[in-house]
Amino acid sequence: EKAIATRLSCEAGAHYVKTCSGVSQGVATVADITLMKSNLSGDVKLKASSGIRTYEDAKALIEAGAERLGTSRIVKAVKNIQTTDDTY
């Protein structure tokens, strides 16, 4: 269903497709990003949204192919990294 929805969204002229709405209990996963990315066409981009709580979550989703993230928690995660590890 996710693959079909991604393809239909592309065919309908979407600029972005996204993993979750944030309304349900679903969360963005690397598996979802990989699946959806393999079903994109044209210039459609991919947004990972919902359940992204840590820098590691965000990084993994971007590495899997997400071009945008939808999260209200990443600022806190990044600030925590900056204060605890100077290598970032």
MMTF fields as JSON, N, C-alpha, C and O atoms, coordinates in Angstrom:
{
  "mmtfVersion": "1.0.0",
  "mmtfProducer": "UNKNOWN",
  "numBonds": 351,
  "numAtoms": 352,
  "numGroups": 88,
  "numChains": 1,
  "numModels": 1,
  "chainsPerModel": [1],
  "groupsPerChain": [88],
  "chainIdList": ["A"],
  "bondAtomList": [4, 2, 8, 6, 12, 10, 16, 14, 20, 18, 24, 22, 28, 26, 32, 30, 36, 34, 40, 38, 44, 42, 48, 46, 52, 50, 56, 54, 60, 58, 64, 62, 68, 66, 72, 70, 76, 74, 80, 78, 84, 82, 88, 86, 92, 90, 96, 94, 100, 98, 104, 102, 108, 106, 112, 110, 116, 114, 120, 118, 124, 122, 128, 126, 132, 130, 136, 134, 140, 138, 144, 142, 148, 146, 152, 150, 156, 154, 160, 158, 164, 162, 168, 166, 172, 170, 176, 174, 180, 178, 184, 182, 188, 186, 192, 190, 196, 194, 200, 198, 204, 202, 208, 206, 212, 210, 216, 214, 220, 218, 224, 222, 228, 226, 232, 230, 236, 234, 240, 238, 244, 242, 248, 246, 252, 250, 256, 254, 260, 258, 264, 262, 268, 266, 272, 270, 276, 274, 280, 278, 284, 282, 288, 286, 292, 290, 296, 294, 300, 298, 304, 302, 308, 306, 312, 310, 316, 314, 320, 318, 324, 322, 328, 326, 332, 330, 336, 334, 340, 338, 344, 342, 348, 346],
  "bondOrderList": [1, 1, 1, 1, 1, 1, 1, 1, 1, 1, 1, 1, 1, 1, 1, 1, 1, 1, 1, 1, 1, 1, 1, 1, 1, 1, 1, 1, 1, 1, 1, 1, 1, 1, 1, 1, 1, 1, 1, 1, 1, 1, 1, 1, 1, 1, 1, 1, 1, 1, 1, 1, 1, 1, 1, 1, 1, 1, 1, 1, 1, 1, 1, 1, 1, 1, 1, 1, 1, 1, 1, 1, 1, 1, 1, 1, 1, 1, 1, 1, 1, 1, 1, 1, 1, 1, 1],
  "groupList": [{"groupName": "GLU", "atomNameList": ["N", "CA", "C", "O"], "elementList": ["N", "C", "C", "O"], "formalChargeList": [0, 0, 0, 0], "bondAtomList": [1, 0, 2, 1, 3, 2], "bondOrderList": [1, 1, 2], "singleLetterCode": "E", "chemCompType": "L-PEPTIDE LINKING"}, {"groupName": "LYS", "atomNameList": ["N", "CA", "C", "O"], "elementList": ["N", "C", "C", "O"], "formalChargeList": [0, 0, 0, 0], "bondAtomList": [1, 0, 2, 1, 3, 2], "bondOrderList": [1, 1, 2], "singleLetterCode": "K", "chemCompType": "L-PEPTIDE LINKING"}, {"groupName": "ALA", "atomNameList": ["N", "CA", "C", "O"], "elementList": ["N", "C", "C", "O"], "formalChargeList": [0, 0, 0, 0], "bondAtomList": [1, 0, 2, 1, 3, 2], "bondOrderList": [1, 1, 2], "singleLetterCode": "A", "chemCompType": "L-PEPTIDE LINKING"}, {"groupName": "ILE", "atomNameList": ["N", "CA", "C", "O"], "elementList": ["N", "C", "C", "O"], "formalChargeList": [0, 0, 0, 0], "bondAtomList": [1, 0, 2, 1, 3, 2], "bondOrderList": [1, 1, 2], "singleLetterCode": "I", "chemCompType": "L-PEPTIDE LINKING"}, {"groupName": "THR", "atomNameList": ["N", "CA", "C", "O"], "elementList": ["N", "C", "C", "O"], "formalChargeList": [0, 0, 0, 0], "bondAtomList": [1, 0, 2, 1, 3, 2], "bondOrderList": [1, 1, 2], "singleLetterCode": "T", "chemCompType": "L-PEPTIDE LINKING"}, {"groupName": "ARG", "atomNameList": ["N", "CA", "C", "O"], "elementList": ["N", "C", "C", "O"], "formalChargeList": [0, 0, 0, 0], "bondAtomList": [1, 0, 2, 1, 3, 2], "bondOrderList": [1, 1, 2], "singleLetterCode": "R", "chemCompType": "L-PEPTIDE LINKING"}, {"groupName": "LEU", "atomNameList": ["N", "CA", "C", "O"], "elementList": ["N", "C", "C", "O"], "formalChargeList": [0, 0, 0, 0], "bondAtomList": [1, 0, 2, 1, 3, 2], "bondOrderList": [1, 1, 2], "singleLetterCode": "L", "chemCompType": "L-PEPTIDE LINKING"}, {"groupName": "SER", "atomNameList": ["N", "CA", "C", "O"], "elementList": ["N", "C", "C", "O"], "formalChargeList": [0, 0, 0, 0], "bondAtomList": [1, 0, 2, 1, 3, 2], "bondOrderList": [1, 1, 2], "singleLetterCode": "S", "chemCompType": "L-PEPTIDE LINKING"}, {"groupName": "CYS", "atomNameList": ["N", "CA", "C", "O"], "elementList": ["N", "C", "C", "O"], "formalChargeList": [0, 0, 0, 0], "bondAtomList": [1, 0, 2, 1, 3, 2], "bondOrderList": [1, 1, 2], "singleLetterCode": "C", "chemCompType": "L-PEPTIDE LINKING"}, {"groupName": "GLY", "atomNameList": ["N", "CA", "C", "O"], "elementList": ["N", "C", "C", "O"], "formalChargeList": [0, 0, 0, 0], "bondAtomList": [1, 0, 2, 1, 3, 2], "bondOrderList": [1, 1, 2], "singleLetterCode": "G", "chemCompType": "PEPTIDE LINKING"}, {"groupName": "HIS", "atomNameList": ["N", "CA", "C", "O"], "elementList": ["N", "C", "C", "O"], "formalChargeList": [0, 0, 0, 0], "bondAtomList": [1, 0, 2, 1, 3, 2], "bondOrderList": [1, 1, 2], "singleLetterCode": "H", "chemCompType": "L-PEPTIDE LINKING"}, {"groupName": "TYR", "atomNameList": ["N", "CA", "C", "O"], "elementList": ["N", "C", "C", "O"], "formalChargeList": [0, 0, 0, 0], "bondAtomList": [1, 0, 2, 1, 3, 2], "bondOrderList": [1, 1, 2], "singleLetterCode": "Y", "chemCompType": "L-PEPTIDE LINKING"}, {"groupName": "VAL", "atomNameList": ["N", "CA", "C", "O"], "elementList": ["N", "C", "C", "O"], "formalChargeList": [0, 0, 0, 0], "bondAtomList": [1, 0, 2, 1, 3, 2], "bondOrderList": [1, 1, 2], "singleLetterCode": "V", "chemCompType": "L-PEPTIDE LINKING"}, {"groupName": "GLN", "atomNameList": ["N", "CA", "C", "O"], "elementList": ["N", "C", "C", "O"], "formalChargeList": [0, 0, 0, 0], "bondAtomList": [1, 0, 2, 1, 3, 2], "bondOrderList": [1, 1, 2], "singleLetterCode": "Q", "chemCompType": "L-PEPTIDE LINKING"}, {"groupName": "ASP", "atomNameList": ["N", "CA", "C", "O"], "elementList": ["N", "C", "C", "O"], "formalChargeList": [0, 0, 0, 0], "bondAtomList": [1, 0, 2, 1, 3, 2], "bondOrderList": [1, 1, 2], "singleLetterCode": "D", "chemCompType": "L-PEPTIDE LINKING"}, {"groupName": "MET", "atomNameList": ["N", "CA", "C", "O"], "elementList": ["N", "C", "C", "O"], "formalChargeList": [0, 0, 0, 0], "bondAtomList": [1, 0, 2, 1, 3, 2], "bondOrderList": [1, 1, 2], "singleLetterCode": "M", "chemCompType": "L-PEPTIDE LINKING"}, {"groupName": "ASN", "atomNameList": ["N", "CA", "C", "O"], "elementList": ["N", "C", "C", "O"], "formalChargeList": [0, 0, 0, 0], "bondAtomList": [1, 0, 2, 1, 3, 2], "bondOrderList": [1, 1, 2], "singleLetterCode": "N", "chemCompType": "L-PEPTIDE LINKING"}],
  "groupTypeList": [0, 1, 2, 3, 2, 4, 5, 6, 7, 8, 0, 2, 9, 2, 10, 11, 12, 1, 4, 8, 7, 9, 12, 7, 13, 9, 12, 2, 4, 12, 2, 14, 3, 4, 6, 15, 1, 7, 16, 6, 7, 9, 14, 12, 1, 6, 1, 2, 7, 7, 9, 3, 5, 4, 11, 0, 14, 2, 1, 2, 6, 3, 0, 2, 9, 2, 0, 5, 6, 9, 4, 7, 5, 3, 12, 1, 2, 12, 1, 16, 3, 13, 4, 4, 14, 14, 4, 11],
  "groupIdList": [1, 2, 3, 4, 5, 6, 7, 8, 9, 10, 11, 12, 13, 14, 15, 16, 17, 18, 19, 20, 21, 22, 23, 24, 25, 26, 27, 28, 29, 30, 31, 32, 33, 34, 35, 36, 37, 38, 39, 40, 41, 42, 43, 44, 45, 46, 47, 48, 49, 50, 51, 52, 53, 54, 55, 56, 57, 58, 59, 60, 61, 62, 63, 64, 65, 66, 67, 68, 69, 70, 71, 72, 73, 74, 75, 76, 77, 78, 79, 80, 81, 82, 83, 84, 85, 86, 87, 88],
  "secStructList": [7, 2, 2, 2, 2, 2, 2, 2, 2, 2, 2, 6, 6, 7, 1, 3, 3, 3, 1, 7, 7, 1, 1, 1, 1, 7, 7, 7, 7, 2, 2, 2, 2, 2, 2, 2, 2, 6, 6, 7, 7, 6, 6, 7, 3, 3, 3, 3, 3, 1, 7, 7, 7, 1, 2, 2, 2, 2, 2, 2, 2, 2, 2, 2, 6, 7, 1, 3, 3, 3, 7, 1, 1, 2, 2, 2, 2, 2, 2, 2, 2, 2, 2, 2, 7, 6, 6, 7],
  "xCoordList": [0.822, 0.0, 0.864, 0.527, 1.965, 2.844, 3.488, 3.614, 3.89, 4.486, 3.464, 3.778, 2.254, 1.198, 0.865, 0.732, 0.728, 0.416, 1.518, 1.233, 2.764, 3.879, 3.796, 3.924, 3.583, 3.492, 2.307, 2.433, 1.168, -0.017, 0.201, -0.239, 0.868, 1.157, 2.041, 1.823, 3.03, 3.913, 3.12, 3.262, 2.282, 1.472, 0.5, 0.158, 0.054, -0.906, -0.242, -0.929, 1.096, 1.779, 2.312, 2.608, 2.437, 2.963, 4.403, 5.152, 4.772, 6.157, 6.923, 8.121, 6.208, 6.783, 5.808, 4.596, 6.332, 5.544, 6.159, 7.362, 5.323, 5.863, 5.401, 4.367, 6.193, 6.004, 4.769, 4.028, 4.535, 3.444, 2.858, 3.491, 1.657, 1.027, 1.312, 1.156, 1.726, 1.933, 0.67, 0.704, -0.452, -1.733, -1.907, -2.488, -1.401, -1.546, -0.306, 0.529, -0.185, 0.958, 2.129, 3.151, 2.012, 3.085, 4.299, 4.19, 5.438, 6.676, 7.434, 7.25, 8.278, 9.119, 10.178, 10.816, 10.363, 11.388, 12.29, 11.894, 13.483, 14.415, 13.8, 13.947, 13.121, 12.483, 11.44, 11.355, 10.651, 9.653, 10.324, 9.891, 11.377, 12.081, 12.655, 12.542, 13.261, 13.84, 12.769, 12.958, 11.654, 10.549, 9.986, 9.809, 9.71, 9.105, 10.066, 9.652, 11.327, 12.309, 12.379, 12.523, 12.279, 12.351, 11.105, 11.09, 10.073, 8.837, 8.598, 7.545, 9.558, 9.439, 9.678, 10.376, 9.087, 9.361, 9.428, 8.934, 10.047, 10.18, 11.033, 12.017, 10.637, 11.379, 10.772, 11.092, 9.912, 9.246, 10.267, 11.124, 10.153, 11.087, 10.384, 9.162, 11.174, 10.679, 10.891, 11.976, 9.839, 9.893, 9.621, 8.602, 10.534, 10.337, 9.688, 10.176, 8.616, 7.895, 7.312, 6.793, 7.408, 6.805, 7.752, 8.29, 7.938, 8.725, 10.225, 10.974, 10.685, 12.127, 12.572, 12.34, 13.213, 13.495, 14.966, 15.292, 15.841, 17.265, 18.016, 17.514, 19.23, 20.12, 20.353, 20.366, 20.536, 20.788, 19.603, 19.789, 18.373, 17.172, 17.196, 17.004, 17.433, 17.432, 18.495, 18.222, 19.684, 20.789, 20.477, 20.716, 19.949, 19.627, 18.564, 18.648, 17.579, 16.517, 17.042, 16.662, 17.909, 18.508, 19.406, 19.374, 20.196, 21.07, 20.272, 20.75, 19.068, 18.22, 17.542, 17.048, 17.524, 16.96, 15.982, 15.52, 15.652, 14.748, 15.456, 16.623, 14.743, 15.321, 14.846, 15.431, 13.791, 13.279, 12.869, 12.556, 12.881, 12.42, 11.311, 11.369, 10.308, 9.238, 9.301, 8.885, 9.821, 9.95, 10.007, 10.542, 9.463, 9.546, 10.609, 10.842, 11.248, 12.192, 13.657, 14.532, 13.945, 15.32, 16.185, 17.379, 15.614, 16.398, 16.965, 18.139, 16.146, 16.606, 17.694, 18.686, 17.524, 18.51, 19.845, 20.899, 19.802, 21.035, 21.712, 22.934, 20.946, 21.531, 22.198, 23.257, 21.613, 22.194, 23.517, 24.474, 23.587, 24.84, 25.904, 27.055, 25.531, 26.487, 27.057, 28.197, 26.295, 26.786, 27.532, 28.246, 27.382, 28.024, 29.166, 29.991, 29.216, 30.239, 30.666, 29.888, 31.858, 32.362, 32.755, 33.221, 32.585, 32.99, 31.945, 32.24, 30.741, 29.692, 29.72, 28.912],
  "yCoordList": [-1.198, 0.0, 1.259, 2.242, 1.237, 2.407, 2.643, 3.783, 1.569, 1.689, 2.24, 3.129, 1.718, 2.177, 3.634, 4.423, 4.0, 5.382, 6.333, 7.441, 5.904, 6.731, 6.94, 8.067, 5.866, 5.976, 6.838, 7.673, 6.645, 7.438, 8.92, 9.788, 9.202, 10.592, 11.25, 12.4, 10.515, 11.023, 11.295, 12.349, 10.333, 10.482, 11.646, 12.262, 11.952, 13.028, 14.412, 15.432, 14.438, 15.719, 16.24, 17.428, 15.371, 15.801, 16.283, 15.811, 17.228, 17.691, 16.864, 16.616, 16.446, 15.638, 14.538, 14.703, 13.427, 12.417, 12.294, 12.489, 11.97, 11.873, 10.601, 10.027, 10.179, 8.87, 8.789, 7.809, 9.791, 9.748, 11.142, 12.141, 11.19, 12.483, 13.001, 14.192, 12.115, 12.516, 12.425, 12.618, 12.129, 12.042, 10.671, 10.548, 9.649, 8.294, 7.921, 8.778, 6.669, 6.209, 5.801, 5.354, 5.941, 5.57, 6.464, 7.608, 5.943, 6.72, 6.484, 5.462, 7.427, 7.281, 6.226, 6.233, 5.325, 4.294, 4.284, 4.727, 3.784, 3.638, 2.71, 2.946, 1.669, 0.745, 1.465, 1.225, 2.341, 3.107, 4.039, 4.139, 4.718, 5.634, 4.862, 5.306, 3.725, 2.91, 2.456, 2.548, 1.971, 1.52, 2.669, 2.55, 3.771, 4.902, 5.485, 5.821, 5.603, 6.155, 5.312, 5.849, 3.998, 3.127, 3.245, 2.724, 3.912, 4.078, 5.519, 5.828, 6.402, 7.79, 7.883, 7.056, 8.901, 9.17, 10.679, 11.462, 11.054, 12.475, 13.189, 12.646, 14.406, 15.234, 15.193, 16.042, 14.232, 14.143, 13.817, 12.95, 14.529, 14.349, 13.669, 13.514, 13.272, 12.458, 13.151, 13.657, 13.167, 13.76, 12.686, 11.997, 12.552, 11.654, 12.469, 13.544, 11.974, 12.726, 11.796, 10.723, 12.219, 11.571, 10.581, 9.674, 10.78, 9.856, 10.041, 9.189, 11.132, 11.383, 12.093, 13.29, 11.344, 11.885, 12.185, 12.945, 11.596, 11.763, 12.148, 12.019, 12.624, 12.919, 11.66, 11.715, 10.541, 9.28, 8.884, 8.407, 9.083, 8.827, 9.687, 9.192, 10.976, 11.922, 11.561, 11.544, 11.278, 10.944, 9.695, 9.666, 8.67, 7.413, 7.638, 7.061, 8.46, 8.727, 9.514, 9.246, 10.478, 11.25, 10.345, 10.398, 9.528, 8.607, 7.61, 7.149, 7.282, 6.356, 7.02, 6.338, 8.374, 9.057, 10.178, 10.827, 10.426, 11.536, 12.86, 13.04, 13.774, 15.079, 16.148, 17.228, 15.848, 16.745, 15.912, 14.727, 16.566, 15.922, 16.762, 17.991, 16.091, 16.762, 16.322, 15.216, 17.194, 16.84, 18.09, 19.114, 18.009, 19.126, 18.866, 19.713, 17.721, 17.333, 17.401, 17.266, 17.605, 17.508, 18.651, 18.46, 19.805, 20.924, 20.551, 20.796, 19.966, 19.529, 18.468, 18.507, 17.529, 16.467, 17.039, 16.638, 17.967, 18.551, 19.401, 19.357, 20.168, 20.969, 20.073, 20.423, 18.944, 18.007, 17.475, 17.352, 17.159, 16.682, 17.766, 17.486, 18.99, 20.077, 20.353, 20.802, 20.096, 20.355, 19.182, 19.344, 17.991, 16.809, 16.257, 15.486, 16.653, 16.093, 17.157, 17.524, 17.638, 18.712, 18.243, 19.055, 16.966, 16.488, 16.767, 16.623, 17.158, 17.433, 18.876, 19.305],
  "zCoordList": [0.0, 0.0, 0.0, -0.66, 0.728, 0.767, -0.598, -1.044, -1.249, -2.581, -3.57, -4.361, -3.526, -4.427, -4.156, -5.091, -2.891, -2.535, -3.003, -3.459, -2.89, -3.351, -4.858, -5.336, -5.605, -7.068, -7.486, -8.382, -6.851, -7.193, -6.878, -7.632, -5.783, -5.43, -6.483, -6.863, -6.944, -8.002, -9.272, -9.892, -9.652, -10.863, -10.756, -11.766, -9.546, -9.333, -9.308, -9.256, -9.345, -9.397, -8.08, -7.956, -7.098, -5.788, -5.932, -6.787, -5.082, -5.005, -3.974, -4.117, -2.94, -1.858, -1.494, -1.627, -1.039, -0.336, 1.047, 1.224, 2.027, 3.38, 4.062, 3.723, 5.029, 5.645, 6.527, 6.457, 7.347, 8.323, 8.48, 8.14, 8.994, 9.242, 10.645, 10.916, 11.527, 12.91, 13.738, 14.953, 13.082, 13.789, 14.428, 15.506, 13.759, 14.294, 15.091, 15.384, 15.437, 16.211, 15.333, 15.854, 14.01, 13.108, 13.264, 13.706, 12.904, 12.93, 11.629, 10.969, 11.271, 10.093, 10.364, 11.417, 9.42, 9.568, 8.34, 7.262, 8.511, 7.391, 6.34, 5.141, 6.782, 5.836, 4.982, 3.777, 5.593, 4.834, 3.828, 2.68, 4.265, 3.367, 2.176, 1.034, 2.442, 1.376, 0.395, -0.818, 0.907, 0.065, -0.76, -1.972, -0.097, -0.795, -1.837, -2.947, -1.484, -2.418, -3.691, -4.789, -3.541, -4.716, -5.595, -6.71, -5.117, -5.885, -6.323, -6.882, -6.075, -6.518, -8.018, -8.606, -8.619, -10.03, -10.233, -9.421, -11.327, -11.627, -10.592, -10.089, -10.288, -9.326, -7.928, -7.095, -7.659, -6.358, -5.275, -5.442, -4.172, -3.064, -1.897, -1.888, -0.926, 0.182, 1.518, 1.805, 2.331, 3.666, 4.711, 4.658, 5.65, 6.787, 7.897, 8.246, 8.439, 9.443, 10.499, 10.191, 11.714, 12.876, 13.553, 12.919, 14.838, 15.641, 15.56, 16.038, 14.968, 14.84, 16.113, 16.283, 17.001, 18.333, 18.601, 19.513, 17.818, 18.095, 16.832, 15.716, 17.044, 15.922, 15.1, 13.871, 15.759, 15.064, 14.187, 13.068, 14.696, 13.893, 12.637, 11.526, 12.828, 11.715, 10.683, 9.483, 11.144, 10.251, 9.437, 8.23, 10.081, 9.389, 8.316, 7.232, 8.604, 7.629, 6.442, 5.302, 6.696, 5.604, 4.762, 3.532, 5.423, 4.69, 3.847, 2.81, 4.289, 3.543, 2.345, 1.447, 2.338, 1.181, 1.457, 0.519, 2.705, 3.015, 2.723, 3.07, 2.09, 1.791, 2.762, 2.839, 3.497, 4.532, 5.728, 5.616, 6.872, 8.101, 8.705, 8.694, 9.228, 9.949, 11.397, 11.742, 12.238, 13.646, 14.494, 14.069, 15.674, 16.607, 17.665, 18.528, 17.608, 18.665, 18.262, 19.117, 16.986, 16.537, 17.076, 17.306, 17.276, 17.811, 19.172, 19.445, 20.017, 21.333, 21.194, 21.921, 20.28, 20.093, 19.627, 20.12, 18.687, 18.167, 19.233, 19.369, 19.983, 21.065, 22.095, 22.616, 22.396, 23.349, 22.832, 23.596, 21.554, 20.964, 21.031, 21.364, 20.72, 20.692, 22.084, 22.205, 23.108, 24.448, 25.045, 26.034, 24.459, 25.03, 24.181, 24.672, 22.9, 22.021, 21.013, 20.133, 21.13, 20.266, 18.875, 18.076, 18.552, 17.238, 16.169, 14.983, 16.545, 15.556, 15.158, 14.334]
}
